């Protein structure tokens, strides 16, 4: 199937809600700071999706998305975008909400990537996805199986996504993207 480079308005969608201690023990540690990371709101100083250094480890400390955790965030939109780019979720399902459809798509994605298919997105799932981040034409691009997703990484490490014609930072704790506002109506 041909790959399409897509400018994504909504690029943070199905990092599935936050809450279970699966996906490699995500509830116990974020793997970098050595402190507990039960979800996107756990580390108040870490409100944005961030990276630094090598791209391959940029997303492995973003907290958890899952069934019993906060379900609406830009981070959820990012995950949904990963699922869409790989062909597991329709673009119309990118709505910043970790829904049943997102959970089902996440389980299928995890199973096909040799991860525990529990529907919880944490260090292992984010980490596996981040290994497909590459630098291209001044952007950071997630190379999906069906679509490429362009992002920017600011000097301070925050990930930015194009939203309504301008790049905005992705939040872990709330929704700020236009696609999220449309979906909430």
C-alpha positions as CSV (number, residue, x, y, z in Angstrom):
1,X,0.0,0.0,0.0
2,X,1.5,3.4,-0.9
3,X,2.7,5.7,1.8
4,X,1.3,9.2,2.0
5,X,3.0,12.1,3.7
6,X,0.2,13.7,5.6
7,X,0.0,17.1,7.3
8,X,-1.9,16.3,10.4
9,X,-4.1,18.8,12.2
10,X,-4.7,16.3,14.9
11,X,-1.7,14.5,15.9
12,X,-2.0,13.2,19.3
13,X,-4.8,11.0,19.6
14,X,-4.9,7.6,21.0
15,X,-2.3,7.2,23.5
16,X,-5.0,5.4,25.3
17,X,-6.1,6.5,28.8
18,X,-3.9,6.2,31.9
19,X,-4.1,3.7,34.7
20,X,-3.0,0.0,34.8
21,X,0.3,-1.4,35.8
22,X,0.9,-3.3,32.6
23,X,2.8,-2.6,29.4
24,X,6.1,-3.4,31.1
25,X,5.4,-2.0,34.6
26,X,4.6,1.5,33.4
27,X,2.8,2.4,36.6
28,X,5.9,2.1,38.7
29,X,8.4,4.3,36.9
30,X,8.8,6.5,33.9
31,X,12.2,4.9,33.2
32,X,14.1,8.2,33.0
33,X,13.6,10.2,36.2
34,X,13.2,7.1,38.4
35,X,10.0,8.5,39.9
36,X,6.5,7.1,39.8
37,X,4.5,7.9,36.7
38,X,0.9,6.8,37.0
39,X,-0.3,9.0,34.3
40,X,-0.1,12.2,32.3
41,X,-0.9,14.4,35.4
42,X,1.6,12.7,37.7
43,X,4.6,15.0,37.0
44,X,3.3,18.5,37.1
45,X,6.5,19.8,35.6
46,X,6.1,17.5,32.6
47,X,2.9,18.7,31.1
48,X,4.0,18.5,27.5
49,X,5.1,15.6,25.3
50,X,8.8,16.1,25.3
51,X,12.0,14.6,23.9
52,X,15.7,15.2,23.9
53,X,18.8,13.6,22.4
54,X,18.0,10.6,20.3
55,X,14.5,10.4,18.9
56,X,14.1,6.7,19.6
57,X,13.6,7.3,23.4
58,X,11.5,10.5,23.1
59,X,8.1,9.0,24.0
60,X,8.9,6.3,26.5
61,X,8.3,8.5,29.6
62,X,4.9,10.0,28.7
63,X,2.9,8.2,31.4
64,X,0.0,5.8,30.8
65,X,-3.1,5.8,28.7
66,X,-5.7,3.2,29.4
67,X,-9.2,2.2,30.5
68,X,-9.3,3.5,34.1
69,X,-7.2,6.7,33.7
70,X,-7.9,10.2,32.4
71,X,-9.2,9.6,28.9
72,X,-9.1,13.0,27.1
73,X,-5.8,14.7,26.2
74,X,-3.6,15.8,23.4
75,X,-1.5,12.7,24.3
76,X,-4.5,10.5,23.5
77,X,-4.7,12.3,20.2
78,X,-1.0,11.6,19.5
79,X,-1.5,7.9,20.2
80,X,-4.7,7.8,18.0
81,X,-2.6,9.4,15.3
82,X,0.0,6.6,15.6
83,X,-2.8,4.1,15.3
84,X,-4.2,5.9,12.2
85,X,-0.7,6.2,10.6
86,X,-0.3,2.4,11.0
87,X,-3.7,1.6,9.7
88,X,-5.4,0.5,12.9
89,X,-7.8,3.4,13.4
90,X,-9.9,5.5,11.0
91,X,-8.9,9.2,10.8
92,X,-12.4,10.2,11.9
93,X,-11.7,8.4,15.2
94,X,-8.9,10.8,16.2
95,X,-10.8,12.7,18.8
96,X,-8.5,13.0,21.8
97,X,-10.6,10.4,23.7
98,X,-9.4,7.0,24.7
99,X,-12.6,5.2,23.7
100,X,-13.4,1.5,23.2
101,X,-12.5,1.8,19.5
102,X,-9.1,3.2,20.5
103,X,-8.6,0.5,23.1
104,X,-9.4,-2.3,20.5
105,X,-7.1,-0.7,18.0
106,X,-4.4,-0.4,20.6
107,X,-4.6,-4.1,21.5
108,X,-4.3,-5.1,17.9
109,X,-1.3,-2.7,17.4
110,X,0.4,-4.1,20.6
111,X,-0.2,-7.7,19.5
112,X,1.3,-7.1,16.1
113,X,4.3,-5.4,17.7
114,X,5.1,-8.3,20.1
115,X,3.9,-6.4,23.2
116,X,1.3,-7.4,25.9
117,X,-2.0,-6.7,24.2
118,X,-3.7,-5.2,27.2
119,X,-4.8,-1.9,25.7
120,X,-2.7,0.1,28.1
121,X,-0.3,2.5,26.4
122,X,2.9,3.1,28.4
123,X,6.6,2.9,28.2
124,X,6.8,-0.2,26.0
125,X,4.1,0.9,23.5
126,X,5.3,4.6,23.3
127,X,8.9,3.4,23.2
128,X,8.1,1.0,20.3
129,X,6.3,3.8,18.4
130,X,9.2,6.3,19.0
131,X,11.7,4.0,17.3
132,X,10.0,5.0,14.1
133,X,10.6,8.7,14.5
134,X,13.1,10.1,12.0
135,X,14.4,13.5,11.1
136,X,13.3,14.7,7.7
137,X,13.3,18.2,6.1
138,X,13.7,20.0,9.5
139,X,10.8,18.0,11.0
140,X,10.5,14.9,13.2
141,X,8.4,12.4,11.3
142,X,6.6,9.3,12.6
143,X,6.9,6.8,9.8
144,X,3.7,4.9,9.9
145,X,2.9,1.8,7.9
146,X,0.4,3.7,5.8
147,X,1.0,7.4,6.5
148,X,3.8,9.6,7.7
149,X,3.0,12.1,10.4
150,X,5.1,15.4,10.6
151,X,5.9,16.9,14.0
152,X,8.3,19.5,15.3
153,X,10.5,19.2,18.3
154,X,11.1,22.7,19.9
155,X,14.5,23.6,21.3
156,X,13.2,22.9,24.8
157,X,12.1,19.4,23.7
158,X,8.4,20.0,23.5
159,X,6.7,18.2,20.6
160,X,4.5,20.4,18.4
161,X,1.8,19.4,16.0
162,X,0.2,21.5,13.2
163,X,-3.2,22.6,14.4
164,X,-5.4,25.0,12.4
165,X,-2.4,26.3,10.5
166,X,0.1,26.8,13.3
167,X,2.2,24.5,15.4
168,X,1.1,23.9,19.0
169,X,2.7,21.9,21.8
170,X,1.1,18.6,22.8
171,X,-0.3,18.5,26.3
172,X,-0.3,15.3,28.4
173,X,-3.0,16.4,30.9
174,X,-5.6,18.2,28.8
175,X,-7.0,18.8,25.3
176,X,-5.9,21.9,23.4
177,X,-6.2,20.9,19.8
178,X,-9.0,22.0,17.6
179,X,-9.9,18.4,16.7
180,X,-10.4,17.8,20.4
181,X,-12.8,20.7,20.7
182,X,-14.8,19.6,17.7
183,X,-15.1,16.0,19.0
184,X,-16.3,17.2,22.5
185,X,-19.3,18.9,21.0
